């Protein structure tokens, strides 16, 4: 790595730290719904959807619904241009607020989004998620709910096997492990984060690896080391 790229990486880390402290990710929306994501990660996600052409995106953590709408919009675009025959988002949320539920219900892409209520690690909830996936579906998973290591580890155990070979399980907010800021009122933190769970998962699952090419290009990402690709089999 050159000194120039070292400087760029350091500048990116400085921006990331300050932007996390200022809640930068709360500044954006997608097709009318607030989306609590960094633009850089959204660009990576659309690249994955285009390149791997999933027919189902399973998302844990809905919040305002912006990410669900984001995934639905690109799945529909893939369908319209002939890259996939169909597309559906299955979105899991433990506490979807009434206003957000109604906004999603009224959204023009609502017919592509199925909301499953409950904890993502609950066995009954997981069975309902699976019921919306057909044997010929190509599945991508995005984990963005409770960020404690134990919860993310439980999600990985359940949802990673749903991912189609060559597709991705994206573990969000691994940045908690790498950027030294506090999260008031939250139980997660360094040593108890999505990245903690990812490290343990990769140590025991040889069929997966981190796609570092995404990290290397983005520089600014809340999912650093969390773009997990399932190997082709």
N, C-alpha and C positions, 0 to 999 in steps of 0.2 A: 504494500500500500504506500502510495506517495505521501509526502508531507501535505500536499494540497488536499488529498482525500482524507488524511488524518484530521486536518483542520475542519473539513466539511462534516465529518462524523462527530467531532466535538461540538460544532455549532448545532448540529441536529439534536444531540443529546441535551444541550442547553435549552434549545427551543422546546423540546419535549417536556423537560422538567417544569419550565415556567408556564407552558401552556396547560399542563395538567393542574397546576396550582390555580390557574385562572379559569378552569372549567371550559376550556376552548372547545371541547367536543360537543358542548351543548349549544353551539352557535348555528347549527345547520339543520336543514330539512330536506326531505326527498319527496317530490310530488305531493307536497302539502302536509306531510307528517314529519314532526321532529325526529331527527335521527342522531343518536348519541354515538357518533363515530368520527374518526379522523378522515378527511378527504383522501389521504394517501392510502389508507386501508380499504376504503370504498373502491378506489381504482384497482387495487389488487384483487378484490373480490369479483369485480366485473370481468377482469381478465381470466380468472379461474372459471367463472361461469361460461364464458365464451369458449375457452379452450377445452373444457371437459364436458360441456353440454349436459348438465344434470337435468333430469326430469322432476326430481324432488329435492328441495332444500329443507332440511330439518333445522329449525332454529330454536334454541332455548334462551328465554329472556326476550320479552316483547316490548316492555316499557310503553312508549308512545306509538309504536307500530311502524316507525320509519324504516327500520331494517327489513321488516317483513314486506313492506311495499317495495323497497329497493330490490330485494330478491325476486319478487313477483314480476317487476317490470322487466328485468333482464331475462328471466325465464320466458316471458311472453315474447320478447324480442327474438330470442333464439328460435321460438316456434314459428314466428312470422317469417323469418328468413330461411327456415328449413333446416336449422341445425339440430333440432329435437322435435319429436312429435307432439309434445305437451309439456306442461310445467305446473308445479304446485308447490306452495310453501306450507309446511306443517310447523306451526309456531306454538311453543309451550310457554305458559306463563302462570306463575303461582298466584299472582295478585293483579290481574288486569283491571285497571280502574274503569268505572262505567263510562266516563267521557271518552277514554281511549278506545274502548270496545265499540262504542257507537260510531266514532270517527272511522274506525276500520270497517265497520259494517257498511257505512255509506260511501266508502272509497270506490272509485271506478274499477280498481283491481281486486275488490273484495272476493270476487268469485274464484280467485286463484289462491286464497289464503284460508287455511283451516286453523282455528285456534283451539288448542287443547289446554284446558284449565287444570292446574295442579302443579305440584313439584316435579321437576324433570327427572328426578331419581326415584319417584314413586312407581312401583311395579305396575299398578293399574294404568297410570298415565302413560308409561312406556308402551304397554300393550295397545293402548289406543293409537299412539303414534304409529306403531308398526302396522296397524290395521289400515292405514292410509297409504301404505307402500305396497306396490305390486311386485311380483318376482322379476318383471322385466324393467323395472325402474332403475335409473342411474341416480345414485344418492350422494349428496354432499351434506355435511353437517357443520353447523356453526354454534359453538357453545359460548353463551354470553349471559349467564344468569348469576347465581351465587358464586363469588370468586374465591371462596375458601378452598384450600387444597383438597380436603376430604370430599367436598361436593363435586368439584371438577373431576376428581379421580372416579367418583361414582358415575358421573356422566360419561366419561371416557369408556368405562367398562361396559356401559349399556349401549351407547350410541356409535362408538367407533366401529363395531362390527357391521353396522348398517351401511357404512361408506363403501361405495363401489371401488374396485381396484382401479388405480389411476386417478381417483378423485381425492378430495381433501376433507379433513376434519380441522376446522379453524378454531383454535382456542383463543378467545379474546382476553385482553387485559393481562397478559403475561408481563406487561410493563411494570406491574406492581412489584415484581421481584427485582427490577433493574434500576428504577428511578427512586431516589431517596426522598420521598415525601410521605406525609402521614395521611391517613384516610379517616377523619373524625367520624365516630359512630359506626364504623365498619369493623367486622371481626377479622378481616383479612389484612395481610401485610407481608413484608419480606419474610420468607421462610414458611409462609402459609398462604400460598397464592396459586393461580392457575399454572404458573411456570413450575412450581414445586410438583404439581400433579403431572405435568408433561414429562418432567425428568424421570419420575418413577415409571410412568407408562412406557416411555421409550426403552427403559432398561429391561423391560419384560416382554416387549412386543417387537420382534425382529422384522415384522412386515411393514414397518412404518419408519419414516425419517422426516426431519425438518427440511423444508424447502428453503434453504438459506439464500437462494437466488432472489427470492422475494424481499427478504430483509435487506440484502445488499443494495437492492435498487430503491427501496422505499426510504431507508434511513430513519424517517419519522414514522413510527408505527406503535400502536398500543398492543399489538399482537406479535411482538418480536419473539422469534423462536416458537411461535404458535401455529404457523402454517404447516400442518402435518399432512404429508402425502402418503396415501396407501399404495404400496408397490403393486405393479401389475403382476398378476398370477396367471 
